[in-house]
């Protein structure tokens, strides 16, 4: 008989003064995006440069325990298969060890936090890299604080983590349970549960926090709207009724991503976009949902399953089976297909003024595409070997560069996608960087 384990939370600890982080129990999970702690703009005032003393003015941009700096604190978080997690400062190239976790199978991040998967499945370890950006669209704040292990979450089987501005969802496939965590608490070094959603054990599932609500699939794959406490929202409410009508038309839900317009969920029919009205404190917390169908019939193998983009931009990209790349502009509510001569393994949208799209082909070439025309504007040939392609690599982009790990050569390449895919720098590691996530964005 299959034994269901009740998910549990174990806190982490602050970083010791000897620069070594404590070892933790090791188990594995499958990860989506992690949470980015967002700080709302306070009334007008001066930003605190050190922001640590309790008697300092708490004006615009203040974050307790963090220093605000004039430029992004961009770092690369990397890990080898033995679980040594390192942080490389992209400004100074200084490298430090964040944690030693034992054998792991994945590492992923959200711009501040990274989470490691280990073997066997059942536990996720969350690490705060201590660098992040808060984007208010018309301006940004750049922060640096102490790196630390936030803690562990244990459950039954592989887990999927999906972030929201207020809630982070951790769904364990074996039990079908989702833990809803307070996103802001992660930034304070705590793992705090706000609710729980239970679905059928072993069934595929999707849980996506959106503002003060959570969209979750049931055992049959239908999407429903919950509160952050995990309870279903009242279906008699007009806004919930309208949301349910749109969600009912989203079959076979898959990946999700947050843009500066709203939250996108992949569907067999195209996508659903959820937009939260933040115009006032009296606004309805229930998002407005709308369908964005594909412009033409799309085969199941060619649909967009997983979206990727530069954080805080409206346009996202997804692999379109063997056909090329999908671009979804959430501001215009429109799809575009960029055909490629060689299928893509990875693709992400930079969504800058020149509409760069960066992809990795199934033969290991890095391509830079013009998102408006589909033309190839740069190529770094044979950047990744066959063995690394088979095990998987990560592709990250920020406003100036792309980063790609190549474990077989123990390197991470920094690519200037605006200069015909020129290799700007190559970072070499003592052990193979099997996993990569950029933080400080």
Secondary structure in CASP SS format (residue, H / E / C, confidence):
PFRMAT SS
TARGET T0000
AUTHOR 0000-0000-0000
METHOD secondary structure of the structure
MODEL  1
X C 1.00
X C 1.00
X C 1.00
X C 1.00
X C 1.00
X C 1.00
X C 1.00
X E 1.00
X E 1.00
X E 1.00
X E 1.00
X E 1.00
X E 1.00
X C 1.00
X C 1.00
X C 1.00
X C 1.00
X C 1.00
X C 1.00
X C 1.00
X C 1.00
X C 1.00
X C 1.00
X C 1.00
X C 1.00
X C 1.00
X C 1.00
X E 1.00
X C 1.00
X C 1.00
X C 1.00
X C 1.00
X C 1.00
X C 1.00
X C 1.00
X C 1.00
X C 1.00
X C 1.00
X C 1.00
X C 1.00
X C 1.00
X C 1.00
X C 1.00
X C 1.00
X C 1.00
X C 1.00
X C 1.00
X C 1.00
X C 1.00
X C 1.00
X C 1.00
X C 1.00
X C 1.00
X C 1.00
X C 1.00
X C 1.00
X C 1.00
X C 1.00
X C 1.00
X C 1.00
X C 1.00
X C 1.00
X C 1.00
X C 1.00
X C 1.00
X C 1.00
X E 1.00
X E 1.00
X E 1.00
X C 1.00
X C 1.00
X C 1.00
X C 1.00
X C 1.00
X E 1.00
X E 1.00
X E 1.00
X E 1.00
X E 1.00
X C 1.00
X C 1.00
X C 1.00
X C 1.00
X E 1.00
X E 1.00
X E 1.00
X E 1.00
X E 1.00
X E 1.00
X C 1.00
X C 1.00
X C 1.00
X C 1.00
X C 1.00
X E 1.00
X E 1.00
X E 1.00
X E 1.00
X E 1.00
X E 1.00
X C 1.00
X C 1.00
X C 1.00
X E 1.00
X E 1.00
X E 1.00
X E 1.00
X E 1.00
X E 1.00
X C 1.00
X C 1.00
X C 1.00
X E 1.00
X E 1.00
X E 1.00
X E 1.00
X E 1.00
X E 1.00
X C 1.00
X C 1.00
X E 1.00
X C 1.00
X E 1.00
X E 1.00
X E 1.00
X E 1.00
X E 1.00
X E 1.00
X C 1.00
X C 1.00
X E 1.00
X E 1.00
X E 1.00
X E 1.00
X E 1.00
X C 1.00
X C 1.00
X C 1.00
X C 1.00
X E 1.00
X E 1.00
X E 1.00
X E 1.00
X E 1.00
X C 1.00
X C 1.00
X C 1.00
X E 1.00
X E 1.00
X E 1.00
X E 1.00
X E 1.00
X E 1.00
X E 1.00
X C 1.00
X C 1.00
X C 1.00
X C 1.00
X E 1.00
X E 1.00
X E 1.00
X E 1.00
X E 1.00
X C 1.00
X C 1.00
X C 1.00
X E 1.00
X E 1.00
X E 1.00
X E 1.00
X E 1.00
X E 1.00
X C 1.00
X C 1.00
X C 1.00
X C 1.00
X E 1.00
X E 1.00
X E 1.00
X E 1.00
X E 1.00
X E 1.00
X H 1.00
X H 1.00
X H 1.00
X H 1.00
X H 1.00
X C 1.00
X C 1.00
X C 1.00
X C 1.00
X C 1.00
X E 1.00
X E 1.00
X E 1.00
X E 1.00
X E 1.00
X E 1.00
X C 1.00
X C 1.00
X C 1.00
X C 1.00
X C 1.00
X C 1.00
X C 1.00
X C 1.00
X E 1.00
X E 1.00
X E 1.00
X E 1.00
X C 1.00
X C 1.00
X E 1.00
X E 1.00
X E 1.00
X E 1.00
X E 1.00
X C 1.00
X C 1.00
X C 1.00
X C 1.00
X C 1.00
X E 1.00
X E 1.00
X E 1.00
X E 1.00
X E 1.00
X C 1.00
X C 1.00
X C 1.00
X C 1.00
X E 1.00
X C 1.00
X C 1.00
X C 1.00
X C 1.00
X C 1.00
X H 1.00
X H 1.00
X H 1.00
X H 1.00
X H 1.00
X H 1.00
X H 1.00
X H 1.00
X H 1.00
X H 1.00
X H 1.00
X C 1.00
X C 1.00
X C 1.00
X C 1.00
X C 1.00
X C 1.00
X C 1.00
X E 1.00
X E 1.00
X E 1.00
X C 1.00
X C 1.00
X C 1.00
X C 1.00
X E 1.00
X E 1.00
X E 1.00
X E 1.00
X E 1.00
X C 1.00
X C 1.00
X E 1.00
X E 1.00
X E 1.00
X E 1.00
X E 1.00
X E 1.00
X C 1.00
X C 1.00
X C 1.00
X C 1.00
X C 1.00
X C 1.00
X C 1.00
X C 1.00
X C 1.00
X C 1.00
X C 1.00
X C 1.00
X E 1.00
X E 1.00
X E 1.00
X E 1.00
X E 1.00
X E 1.00
X C 1.00
X C 1.00
X C 1.00
X C 1.00
X C 1.00
X C 1.00
X H 1.00
X H 1.00
X H 1.00
X C 1.00
X C 1.00
X C 1.00
X C 1.00
X C 1.00
X E 1.00
X E 1.00
X C 1.00
X C 1.00
X C 1.00
X C 1.00
X C 1.00
X E 1.00
X E 1.00
X E 1.00
X E 1.00
X E 1.00
X C 1.00
X C 1.00
X C 1.00
X C 1.00
X E 1.00
X E 1.00
X E 1.00
X E 1.00
X E 1.00
X E 1.00
X C 1.00
X C 1.00
X C 1.00
X C 1.00
X E 1.00
X E 1.00
X E 1.00
X E 1.00
X E 1.00
X E 1.00
X C 1.00
X C 1.00
X C 1.00
X C 1.00
X E 1.00
X E 1.00
X E 1.00
X E 1.00
X E 1.00
X E 1.00
X C 1.00
X C 1.00
X C 1.00
X C 1.00
X C 1.00
X C 1.00
X E 1.00
X E 1.00
X E 1.00
X E 1.00
X E 1.00
X E 1.00
X C 1.00
X C 1.00
X C 1.00
X C 1.00
X E 1.00
X E 1.00
X E 1.00
X E 1.00
X E 1.00
X C 1.00
X C 1.00
X C 1.00
X C 1.00
X C 1.00
X E 1.00
X E 1.00
X E 1.00
X E 1.00
X E 1.00
X C 1.00
X C 1.00
X C 1.00
X C 1.00
X C 1.00
X H 1.00
X H 1.00
X H 1.00
X H 1.00
X H 1.00
X H 1.00
X C 1.00
X C 1.00
X C 1.00
X E 1.00
X E 1.00
X E 1.00
X C 1.00
X C 1.00
X C 1.00
X C 1.00
X E 1.00
X E 1.00
X E 1.00
X E 1.00
X E 1.00
X H 1.00
X H 1.00
X H 1.00
X C 1.00
X E 1.00
X E 1.00
X E 1.00
X E 1.00
X E 1.00
X E 1.00
X C 1.00
X C 1.00
X C 1.00
X C 1.00
X C 1.00
X E 1.00
X E 1.00
X E 1.00
X E 1.00
X E 1.00
X E 1.00
X E 1.00
X C 1.00
X C 1.00
X C 1.00
X C 1.00
X C 1.00
X C 1.00
X E 1.00
X E 1.00
X E 1.00
X E 1.00
X E 1.00
X C 1.00
X C 1.00
END
